[in-house]
Amino acid sequence: MPKTVTIEPPQEGDILFDVEEKVFPDYQANEGDKAYVFMHTVPFEGSVGLVNMLTATRLQRKGFDLTFVLYGPGVLMASAARGYPAVGNEGFPGNLGYNKQLRTLIDEGAKVYACRFAMGALYGMREDDLIKGVTPFNPLDVLDANIQAWRDKALVLATWTV
């Protein structure tokens, strides 16, 4: 059957969606509000790691006291040894996106933690391999951080991917 309808394809710069309308209010943190983001995800295996980092940055900028917890494969996001052909060089565009976003979180006041068990037992990372400002923690702290978040009545985002 031959094609019967022709529609012009979108052109660069065309706006195809209403980017001004927001459905929910633009909430800001109340005094003392806390947020915890728990990341157990493989960097570069999907968008969830970077999307949650961007969400965490937005929480920080809305005024939440932010705690960012990396465990399991998530600790790989905090590697200060990333780069190619040399540390700090982007081997491809976006190669250091995780590093840059963690640096932004830390520079803007977030507390960032990385699990020592995942670092050492799973990935052979040393504490010295962490981005400056990331605090290594005991694997038993994953549960206690969740309990602390619960006691703080904090907003919690938790992502698991394997």
CNS distance restraints for C-alpha pairs under 8 A (distance, minus, plus):
assign (resid  10 and name CA) (resid  14 and name CA) 6.35 0.50 0.50
assign (resid  27 and name CA) (resid  62 and name CA) 7.52 0.50 0.50
assign (resid  28 and name CA) (resid  62 and name CA) 4.83 0.50 0.50
assign (resid  28 and name CA) (resid  63 and name CA) 6.39 0.50 0.50
assign (resid  29 and name CA) (resid  33 and name CA) 5.71 0.50 0.50
assign (resid  29 and name CA) (resid  62 and name CA) 5.69 0.50 0.50
assign (resid  29 and name CA) (resid  63 and name CA) 4.99 0.50 0.50
assign (resid  29 and name CA) (resid  64 and name CA) 5.36 0.50 0.50
assign (resid  30 and name CA) (resid  63 and name CA) 7.54 0.50 0.50
assign (resid  30 and name CA) (resid  64 and name CA) 7.82 0.50 0.50
assign (resid  32 and name CA) (resid  64 and name CA) 7.47 0.50 0.50
assign (resid  32 and name CA) (resid  65 and name CA) 7.19 0.50 0.50
assign (resid  33 and name CA) (resid  63 and name CA) 7.76 0.50 0.50
assign (resid  33 and name CA) (resid  64 and name CA) 5.40 0.50 0.50
assign (resid  33 and name CA) (resid  65 and name CA) 6.32 0.50 0.50
assign (resid  33 and name CA) (resid 154 and name CA) 6.65 0.50 0.50
assign (resid  34 and name CA) (resid  64 and name CA) 5.05 0.50 0.50
assign (resid  34 and name CA) (resid  65 and name CA) 4.55 0.50 0.50
assign (resid  34 and name CA) (resid  66 and name CA) 5.95 0.50 0.50
assign (resid  34 and name CA) (resid  67 and name CA) 7.90 0.50 0.50
assign (resid  34 and name CA) (resid 149 and name CA) 7.89 0.50 0.50
assign (resid  34 and name CA) (resid 152 and name CA) 7.07 0.50 0.50
assign (resid  34 and name CA) (resid 153 and name CA) 7.67 0.50 0.50
assign (resid  34 and name CA) (resid 154 and name CA) 4.85 0.50 0.50
assign (resid  34 and name CA) (resid 155 and name CA) 6.42 0.50 0.50
assign (resid  35 and name CA) (resid  59 and name CA) 7.41 0.50 0.50
assign (resid  35 and name CA) (resid  64 and name CA) 5.97 0.50 0.50
assign (resid  35 and name CA) (resid  65 and name CA) 6.11 0.50 0.50
assign (resid  35 and name CA) (resid  66 and name CA) 4.95 0.50 0.50
assign (resid  35 and name CA) (resid  67 and name CA) 6.31 0.50 0.50
assign (resid  35 and name CA) (resid 149 and name CA) 7.55 0.50 0.50
assign (resid  35 and name CA) (resid 154 and name CA) 5.09 0.50 0.50
assign (resid  35 and name CA) (resid 155 and name CA) 4.57 0.50 0.50
assign (resid  35 and name CA) (resid 156 and name CA) 5.74 0.50 0.50
assign (resid  35 and name CA) (resid 157 and name CA) 7.91 0.50 0.50
assign (resid  36 and name CA) (resid  66 and name CA) 5.87 0.50 0.50
assign (resid  36 and name CA) (resid  67 and name CA) 4.75 0.50 0.50
assign (resid  36 and name CA) (resid  68 and name CA) 5.85 0.50 0.50
assign (resid  36 and name CA) (resid  69 and name CA) 7.40 0.50 0.50
assign (resid  36 and name CA) (resid 149 and name CA) 6.58 0.50 0.50
assign (resid  36 and name CA) (resid 154 and name CA) 6.83 0.50 0.50
assign (resid  36 and name CA) (resid 155 and name CA) 6.32 0.50 0.50
assign (resid  36 and name CA) (resid 156 and name CA) 4.86 0.50 0.50
assign (resid  36 and name CA) (resid 157 and name CA) 6.36 0.50 0.50
assign (resid  37 and name CA) (resid  52 and name CA) 7.90 0.50 0.50
assign (resid  37 and name CA) (resid  56 and name CA) 6.86 0.50 0.50
assign (resid  37 and name CA) (resid  66 and name CA) 7.72 0.50 0.50
assign (resid  37 and name CA) (resid  67 and name CA) 6.34 0.50 0.50
assign (resid  37 and name CA) (resid  68 and name CA) 4.84 0.50 0.50
assign (resid  37 and name CA) (resid  69 and name CA) 6.05 0.50 0.50
assign (resid  37 and name CA) (resid 156 and name CA) 5.87 0.50 0.50
assign (resid  37 and name CA) (resid 157 and name CA) 4.77 0.50 0.50
assign (resid  37 and name CA) (resid 158 and name CA) 5.80 0.50 0.50
assign (resid  38 and name CA) (resid  68 and name CA) 6.14 0.50 0.50
assign (resid  38 and name CA) (resid  69 and name CA) 4.73 0.50 0.50
assign (resid  38 and name CA) (resid  70 and name CA) 6.17 0.50 0.50
assign (resid  38 and name CA) (resid  71 and name CA) 7.68 0.50 0.50
assign (resid  38 and name CA) (resid 156 and name CA) 7.70 0.50 0.50
assign (resid  38 and name CA) (resid 157 and name CA) 6.21 0.50 0.50
assign (resid  38 and name CA) (resid 158 and name CA) 4.57 0.50 0.50
assign (resid  38 and name CA) (resid 159 and name CA) 6.24 0.50 0.50
assign (resid  39 and name CA) (resid  49 and name CA) 7.28 0.50 0.50
assign (resid  39 and name CA) (resid  68 and name CA) 7.70 0.50 0.50
assign (resid  39 and name CA) (resid  69 and name CA) 6.07 0.50 0.50
assign (resid  39 and name CA) (resid  70 and name CA) 4.99 0.50 0.50
assign (resid  39 and name CA) (resid  71 and name CA) 6.32 0.50 0.50
assign (resid  39 and name CA) (resid  74 and name CA) 5.59 0.50 0.50
assign (resid  39 and name CA) (resid 158 and name CA) 6.15 0.50 0.50
assign (resid  39 and name CA) (resid 159 and name CA) 5.23 0.50 0.50
assign (resid  39 and name CA) (resid 160 and name CA) 6.62 0.50 0.50
assign (resid  40 and name CA) (resid  70 and name CA) 6.33 0.50 0.50
assign (resid  40 and name CA) (resid  71 and name CA) 5.30 0.50 0.50
assign (resid  40 and name CA) (resid  72 and name CA) 5.24 0.50 0.50
assign (resid  40 and name CA) (resid  73 and name CA) 5.84 0.50 0.50
assign (resid  40 and name CA) (resid  74 and name CA) 4.78 0.50 0.50
assign (resid  40 and name CA) (resid 158 and name CA) 7.97 0.50 0.50
assign (resid  40 and name CA) (resid 159 and name CA) 5.94 0.50 0.50
assign (resid  40 and name CA) (resid 160 and name CA) 4.81 0.50 0.50
assign (resid  40 and name CA) (resid 161 and name CA) 6.22 0.50 0.50
assign (resid  40 and name CA) (resid 162 and name CA) 7.81 0.50 0.50
assign (resid  41 and name CA) (resid  48 and name CA) 7.65 0.50 0.50
assign (resid  41 and name CA) (resid  49 and name CA) 6.34 0.50 0.50
assign (resid  41 and name CA) (resid  72 and name CA) 7.11 0.50 0.50
assign (resid  41 and name CA) (resid  73 and name CA) 5.42 0.50 0.50
assign (resid  41 and name CA) (resid  74 and name CA) 4.83 0.50 0.50
assign (resid  41 and name CA) (resid 159 and name CA) 6.91 0.50 0.50
assign (resid  41 and name CA) (resid 160 and name CA) 5.69 0.50 0.50
assign (resid  41 and name CA) (resid 161 and name CA) 4.72 0.50 0.50
assign (resid  41 and name CA) (resid 162 and name CA) 6.17 0.50 0.50
assign (resid  42 and name CA) (resid  46 and name CA) 7.71 0.50 0.50
assign (resid  42 and name CA) (resid  49 and name CA) 7.36 0.50 0.50
assign (resid  42 and name CA) (resid  73 and name CA) 5.02 0.50 0.50
assign (resid  42 and name CA) (resid  74 and name CA) 5.77 0.50 0.50
assign (resid  42 and name CA) (resid  76 and name CA) 7.47 0.50 0.50
assign (resid  42 and name CA) (resid 161 and name CA) 6.86 0.50 0.50
assign (resid  42 and name CA) (resid 162 and name CA) 6.55 0.50 0.50
assign (resid  43 and name CA) (resid  49 and name CA) 6.12 0.50 0.50
assign (resid  43 and name CA) (resid  50 and name CA) 7.98 0.50 0.50
assign (resid  43 and name CA) (resid  73 and name CA) 7.46 0.50 0.50
assign (resid  43 and name CA) (resid  74 and name CA) 6.78 0.50 0.50
assign (resid  43 and name CA) (resid  76 and name CA) 6.81 0.50 0.50
assign (resid  43 and name CA) (resid  77 and name CA) 6.09 0.50 0.50
assign (resid  43 and name CA) (resid  98 and name CA) 7.86 0.50 0.50
assign (resid  44 and name CA) (resid  49 and name CA) 7.81 0.50 0.50
assign (resid  47 and name CA) (resid  51 and name CA) 5.96 0.50 0.50
assign (resid  48 and name CA) (resid  52 and name CA) 5.92 0.50 0.50
assign (resid  48 and name CA) (resid 159 and name CA) 7.87 0.50 0.50
assign (resid  49 and name CA) (resid  53 and name CA) 6.24 0.50 0.50
assign (resid  49 and name CA) (resid  74 and name CA) 7.97 0.50 0.50
assign (resid  50 and name CA) (resid  54 and name CA) 6.19 0.50 0.50
assign (resid  50 and name CA) (resid  97 and name CA) 7.64 0.50 0.50
assign (resid  50 and name CA) (resid  98 and name CA) 6.57 0.50 0.50
assign (resid  51 and name CA) (resid  55 and name CA) 6.15 0.50 0.50
assign (resid  52 and name CA) (resid  56 and name CA) 5.95 0.50 0.50
assign (resid  53 and name CA) (resid  57 and name CA) 6.16 0.50 0.50
assign (resid  53 and name CA) (resid  98 and name CA) 7.86 0.50 0.50
assign (resid  53 and name CA) (resid 101 and name CA) 6.61 0.50 0.50
assign (resid  53 and name CA) (resid 102 and name CA) 7.46 0.50 0.50
assign (resid  54 and name CA) (resid  58 and name CA) 6.25 0.50 0.50
assign (resid  54 and name CA) (resid 101 and name CA) 7.38 0.50 0.50
assign (resid  55 and name CA) (resid  59 and name CA) 6.23 0.50 0.50
assign (resid  56 and name CA) (resid  60 and name CA) 6.19 0.50 0.50
assign (resid  56 and name CA) (resid  66 and name CA) 7.53 0.50 0.50
assign (resid  56 and name CA) (resid  68 and name CA) 7.71 0.50 0.50
assign (resid  56 and name CA) (resid 105 and name CA) 7.75 0.50 0.50
assign (resid  57 and name CA) (resid  61 and name CA) 6.23 0.50 0.50
assign (resid  57 and name CA) (resid 101 and name CA) 7.95 0.50 0.50
assign (resid  57 and name CA) (resid 104 and name CA) 7.63 0.50 0.50
assign (resid  57 and name CA) (resid 105 and name CA) 5.98 0.50 0.50
assign (resid  58 and name CA) (resid  62 and name CA) 6.15 0.50 0.50
assign (resid  59 and name CA) (resid  63 and name CA) 6.66 0.50 0.50
assign (resid  59 and name CA) (resid  64 and name CA) 5.75 0.50 0.50
assign (resid  59 and name CA) (resid  66 and name CA) 7.28 0.50 0.50
assign (resid  60 and name CA) (resid  64 and name CA) 5.15 0.50 0.50
assign (resid  60 and name CA) (resid  65 and name CA) 6.67 0.50 0.50
assign (resid  60 and name CA) (resid  66 and name CA) 5.92 0.50 0.50
assign (resid  60 and name CA) (resid 105 and name CA) 7.52 0.50 0.50
assign (resid  60 and name CA) (resid 108 and name CA) 7.39 0.50 0.50
assign (resid  60 and name CA) (resid 109 and name CA) 7.77 0.50 0.50
assign (resid  60 and name CA) (resid 110 and name CA) 6.96 0.50 0.50
assign (resid  65 and name CA) (resid 110 and name CA) 6.94 0.50 0.50
assign (resid  66 and name CA) (resid 109 and name CA) 7.74 0.50 0.50
assign (resid  66 and name CA) (resid 110 and name CA) 4.99 0.50 0.50
assign (resid  66 and name CA) (resid 111 and name CA) 6.33 0.50 0.50
assign (resid  67 and name CA) (resid 110 and name CA) 5.87 0.50 0.50
assign (resid  67 and name CA) (resid 111 and name CA) 4.81 0.50 0.50
assign (resid  67 and name CA) (resid 112 and name CA) 6.02 0.50 0.50
assign (resid  67 and name CA) (resid 113 and name CA) 7.84 0.50 0.50
assign (resid  68 and name CA) (resid 110 and name CA) 7.05 0.50 0.50
assign (resid  68 and name CA) (resid 111 and name CA) 6.06 0.50 0.50
assign (resid  68 and name CA) (resid 112 and name CA) 4.68 0.50 0.50
assign (resid  68 and name CA) (resid 113 and name CA) 6.26 0.50 0.50
assign (resid  69 and name CA) (resid 112 and name CA) 5.96 0.50 0.50
assign (resid  69 and name CA) (resid 113 and name CA) 4.91 0.50 0.50
assign (resid  69 and name CA) (resid 114 and name CA) 6.22 0.50 0.50
assign (resid  69 and name CA) (resid 142 and name CA) 7.84 0.50 0.50
assign (resid  70 and name CA) (resid  74 and name CA) 4.88 0.50 0.50
assign (resid  70 and name CA) (resid  75 and name CA) 5.07 0.50 0.50
assign (resid  70 and name CA) (resid  77 and name CA) 7.92 0.50 0.50
assign (resid  70 and name CA) (resid 112 and name CA) 7.61 0.50 0.50
assign (resid  70 and name CA) (resid 113 and name CA) 5.90 0.50 0.50
assign (resid  70 and name CA) (resid 114 and name CA) 4.71 0.50 0.50
assign (resid  70 and name CA) (resid 115 and name CA) 6.37 0.50 0.50
assign (resid  71 and name CA) (resid  75 and name CA) 5.34 0.50 0.50
assign (resid  71 and name CA) (resid 114 and name CA) 5.88 0.50 0.50
assign (resid  71 and name CA) (resid 115 and name CA) 5.01 0.50 0.50
assign (resid  71 and name CA) (resid 118 and name CA) 6.25 0.50 0.50
assign (resid  71 and name CA) (resid 139 and name CA) 7.99 0.50 0.50
assign (resid  71 and name CA) (resid 142 and name CA) 7.74 0.50 0.50
assign (resid  72 and name CA) (resid 115 and name CA) 7.31 0.50 0.50
assign (resid  72 and name CA) (resid 118 and name CA) 5.07 0.50 0.50
assign (resid  72 and name CA) (resid 119 and name CA) 7.95 0.50 0.50
assign (resid  72 and name CA) (resid 122 and name CA) 7.90 0.50 0.50
assign (resid  73 and name CA) (resid 118 and name CA) 6.91 0.50 0.50
assign (resid  73 and name CA) (resid 162 and name CA) 7.93 0.50 0.50
assign (resid  74 and name CA) (resid  78 and name CA) 7.83 0.50 0.50
assign (resid  74 and name CA) (resid 114 and name CA) 7.95 0.50 0.50
assign (resid  75 and name CA) (resid  79 and name CA) 7.33 0.50 0.50
assign (resid  75 and name CA) (resid 114 and name CA) 5.42 0.50 0.50
assign (resid  75 and name CA) (resid 115 and name CA) 6.64 0.50 0.50
assign (resid  75 and name CA) (resid 118 and name CA) 6.78 0.50 0.50
assign (resid  75 and name CA) (resid 119 and name CA) 6.33 0.50 0.50
assign (resid  76 and name CA) (resid 119 and name CA) 7.68 0.50 0.50
assign (resid  76 and name CA) (resid 123 and name CA) 7.92 0.50 0.50
assign (resid  77 and name CA) (resid  98 and name CA) 5.73 0.50 0.50
assign (resid  77 and name CA) (resid  99 and name CA) 6.70 0.50 0.50
assign (resid  78 and name CA) (resid  98 and name CA) 7.50 0.50 0.50
assign (resid  78 and name CA) (resid  99 and name CA) 6.46 0.50 0.50
assign (resid  78 and name CA) (resid 102 and name CA) 7.29 0.50 0.50
assign (resid  78 and name CA) (resid 114 and name CA) 7.40 0.50 0.50
assign (resid  78 and name CA) (resid 130 and name CA) 5.51 0.50 0.50
assign (resid  78 and name CA) (resid 131 and name CA) 5.57 0.50 0.50
assign (resid  78 and name CA) (resid 134 and name CA) 7.24 0.50 0.50
assign (resid  79 and name CA) (resid  99 and name CA) 7.42 0.50 0.50
assign (resid  79 and name CA) (resid 129 and name CA) 5.74 0.50 0.50
assign (resid  79 and name CA) (resid 130 and name CA) 4.96 0.50 0.50
assign (resid  79 and name CA) (resid 131 and name CA) 5.88 0.50 0.50
assign (resid  80 and name CA) (resid  87 and name CA) 7.82 0.50 0.50
assign (resid  80 and name CA) (resid  99 and name CA) 7.35 0.50 0.50
assign (resid  80 and name CA) (resid 129 and name CA) 5.42 0.50 0.50
assign (resid  80 and name CA) (resid 130 and name CA) 5.11 0.50 0.50
assign (resid  80 and name CA) (resid 131 and name CA) 4.52 0.50 0.50
assign (resid  80 and name CA) (resid 132 and name CA) 7.71 0.50 0.50
assign (resid  81 and name CA) (resid  87 and name CA) 5.58 0.50 0.50
assign (resid  81 and name CA) (resid  88 and name CA) 7.54 0.50 0.50
assign (resid  81 and name CA) (resid 129 and name CA) 6.15 0.50 0.50
assign (resid  81 and name CA) (resid 130 and name CA) 7.82 0.50 0.50
assign (resid  82 and name CA) (resid  87 and name CA) 5.45 0.50 0.50
assign (resid  82 and name CA) (resid  88 and name CA) 6.37 0.50 0.50
assign (resid  82 and name CA) (resid  96 and name CA) 7.19 0.50 0.50
assign (resid  83 and name CA) (resid  87 and name CA) 4.23 0.50 0.50
assign (resid  83 and name CA) (resid  88 and name CA) 4.84 0.50 0.50
assign (resid  83 and name CA) (resid  89 and name CA) 4.76 0.50 0.50
assign (resid  83 and name CA) (resid  90 and name CA) 5.52 0.50 0.50
assign (resid  83 and name CA) (resid  91 and name CA) 6.10 0.50 0.50
assign (resid  83 and name CA) (resid  95 and name CA) 7.32 0.50 0.50
assign (resid  83 and name CA) (resid  96 and name CA) 7.13 0.50 0.50
assign (resid  84 and name CA) (resid  88 and name CA) 7.34 0.50 0.50
assign (resid  84 and name CA) (resid  89 and name CA) 5.36 0.50 0.50
assign (resid  84 and name CA) (resid  90 and name CA) 6.07 0.50 0.50
assign (resid  84 and name CA) (resid  91 and name CA) 4.71 0.50 0.50
assign (resid  85 and name CA) (resid  89 and name CA) 6.56 0.50 0.50
assign (resid  85 and name CA) (resid  91 and name CA) 6.74 0.50 0.50
assign (resid  88 and name CA) (resid  96 and name CA) 7.57 0.50 0.50
assign (resid  89 and name CA) (resid  96 and name CA) 7.93 0.50 0.50
assign (resid  90 and name CA) (resid  94 and name CA) 7.05 0.50 0.50
assign (resid  90 and name CA) (resid  95 and name CA) 5.19 0.50 0.50
assign (resid  90 and name CA) (resid  96 and name CA) 6.00 0.50 0.50
assign (resid  91 and name CA) (resid  95 and name CA) 6.05 0.50 0.50
assign (resid  96 and name CA) (resid 100 and name CA) 6.14 0.50 0.50
assign (resid  97 and name CA) (resid 101 and name CA) 6.07 0.50 0.50
assign (resid  98 and name CA) (resid 102 and name CA) 6.08 0.50 0.50
assign (resid  99 and name CA) (resid 103 and name CA) 6.11 0.50 0.50
assign (resid  99 and name CA) (resid 131 and name CA) 7.51 0.50 0.50
assign (resid 100 and name CA) (resid 104 and name CA) 6.24 0.50 0.50
assign (resid 101 and name CA) (resid 105 and name CA) 6.27 0.50 0.50
assign (resid 102 and name CA) (resid 106 and name CA) 6.15 0.50 0.50
assign (resid 102 and name CA) (resid 112 and name CA) 7.98 0.50 0.50
assign (resid 103 and name CA) (resid 107 and name CA) 5.92 0.50 0.50
assign (resid 103 and name CA) (resid 131 and name CA) 7.82 0.50 0.50
assign (resid 104 and name CA) (resid 108 and name CA) 6.05 0.50 0.50
assign (resid 105 and name CA) (resid 109 and name CA) 6.41 0.50 0.50
assign (resid 105 and name CA) (resid 110 and name CA) 5.29 0.50 0.50
assign (resid 105 and name CA) (resid 111 and name CA) 7.93 0.50 0.50
assign (resid 105 and name CA) (resid 112 and name CA) 7.97 0.50 0.50
assign (resid 106 and name CA) (resid 110 and name CA) 4.99 0.50 0.50
assign (resid 106 and name CA) (resid 111 and name CA) 6.50 0.50 0.50
assign (resid 106 and name CA) (resid 112 and name CA) 6.91 0.50 0.50
assign (resid 106 and name CA) (resid 133 and name CA) 6.48 0.50 0.50
assign (resid 106 and name CA) (resid 134 and name CA) 7.82 0.50 0.50
assign (resid 111 and name CA) (resid 134 and name CA) 7.49 0.50 0.50
assign (resid 111 and name CA) (resid 135 and name CA) 7.95 0.50 0.50
assign (resid 112 and name CA) (resid 133 and name CA) 7.27 0.50 0.50
assign (resid 112 and name CA) (resid 134 and name CA) 5.05 0.50 0.50
assign (resid 112 and name CA) (resid 135 and name CA) 6.19 0.50 0.50
assign (resid 113 and name CA) (resid 134 and name CA) 5.44 0.50 0.50
assign (resid 113 and name CA) (resid 135 and name CA) 4.65 0.50 0.50
assign (resid 113 and name CA) (resid 136 and name CA) 5.56 0.50 0.50
assign (resid 113 and name CA) (resid 137 and name CA) 6.42 0.50 0.50
assign (resid 114 and name CA) (resid 119 and name CA) 7.62 0.50 0.50
assign (resid 114 and name CA) (resid 134 and name CA) 6.75 0.50 0.50
assign (resid 114 and name CA) (resid 135 and name CA) 6.17 0.50 0.50
assign (resid 114 and name CA) (resid 136 and name CA) 4.76 0.50 0.50
assign (resid 114 and name CA) (resid 137 and name CA) 5.99 0.50 0.50
assign (resid 115 and name CA) (resid 119 and name CA) 6.25 0.50 0.50
assign (resid 115 and name CA) (resid 136 and name CA) 5.74 0.50 0.50
assign (resid 115 and name CA) (resid 137 and name CA) 5.06 0.50 0.50
assign (resid 115 and name CA) (resid 138 and name CA) 6.00 0.50 0.50
assign (resid 115 and name CA) (resid 139 and name CA) 5.55 0.50 0.50
assign (resid 115 and name CA) (resid 142 and name CA) 7.94 0.50 0.50
assign (resid 116 and name CA) (resid 120 and name CA) 5.99 0.50 0.50
assign (resid 116 and name CA) (resid 127 and name CA) 7.60 0.50 0.50
assign (resid 116 and name CA) (resid 136 and name CA) 5.79 0.50 0.50
assign (resid 116 and name CA) (resid 137 and name CA) 5.66 0.50 0.50
assign (resid 116 and name CA) (resid 138 and name CA) 5.76 0.50 0.50
assign (resid 116 and name CA) (resid 139 and name CA) 6.44 0.50 0.50
assign (resid 117 and name CA) (resid 121 and name CA) 5.42 0.50 0.50
assign (resid 117 and name CA) (resid 122 and name CA) 7.13 0.50 0.50
assign (resid 117 and name CA) (resid 138 and name CA) 7.01 0.50 0.50
assign (resid 117 and name CA) (resid 139 and name CA) 5.77 0.50 0.50
assign (resid 118 and name CA) (resid 122 and name CA) 4.98 0.50 0.50
assign (resid 118 and name CA) (resid 123 and name CA) 6.46 0.50 0.50
assign (resid 118 and name CA) (resid 139 and name CA) 7.92 0.50 0.50
assign (resid 119 and name CA) (resid 123 and name CA) 5.27 0.50 0.50
assign (resid 119 and name CA) (resid 124 and name CA) 5.94 0.50 0.50
assign (resid 119 and name CA) (resid 125 and name CA) 4.75 0.50 0.50
assign (resid 119 and name CA) (resid 126 and name CA) 6.63 0.50 0.50
assign (resid 119 and name CA) (resid 127 and name CA) 7.82 0.50 0.50
assign (resid 120 and name CA) (resid 124 and name CA) 4.53 0.50 0.50
assign (resid 120 and name CA) (resid 125 and name CA) 5.24 0.50 0.50
assign (resid 120 and name CA) (resid 126 and name CA) 6.42 0.50 0.50
assign (resid 125 and name CA) (resid 129 and name CA) 6.15 0.50 0.50
assign (resid 126 and name CA) (resid 130 and name CA) 7.37 0.50 0.50
assign (resid 127 and name CA) (resid 136 and name CA) 6.63 0.50 0.50
assign (resid 130 and name CA) (resid 134 and name CA) 6.31 0.50 0.50
assign (resid 137 and name CA) (resid 141 and name CA) 6.61 0.50 0.50
assign (resid 138 and name CA) (resid 142 and name CA) 7.80 0.50 0.50
assign (resid 140 and name CA) (resid 144 and name CA) 6.87 0.50 0.50
assign (resid 141 and name CA) (resid 145 and name CA) 5.71 0.50 0.50
assign (resid 142 and name CA) (resid 146 and name CA) 6.45 0.50 0.50
assign (resid 143 and name CA) (resid 147 and name CA) 6.28 0.50 0.50
assign (resid 144 and name CA) (resid 148 and name CA) 6.01 0.50 0.50
assign (resid 145 and name CA) (resid 149 and name CA) 6.11 0.50 0.50
assign (resid 146 and name CA) (resid 150 and name CA) 6.23 0.50 0.50
assign (resid 147 and name CA) (resid 151 and name CA) 6.17 0.50 0.50
assign (resid 148 and name CA) (resid 152 and name CA) 6.01 0.50 0.50
assign (resid 149 and name CA) (resid 153 and name CA) 6.16 0.50 0.50
assign (resid 149 and name CA) (resid 154 and name CA) 5.22 0.50 0.50
assign (resid 149 and name CA) (resid 155 and name CA) 7.66 0.50 0.50
assign (resid 149 and name CA) (resid 156 and name CA) 7.16 0.50 0.50
assign (resid 150 and name CA) (resid 154 and name CA) 6.24 0.50 0.50
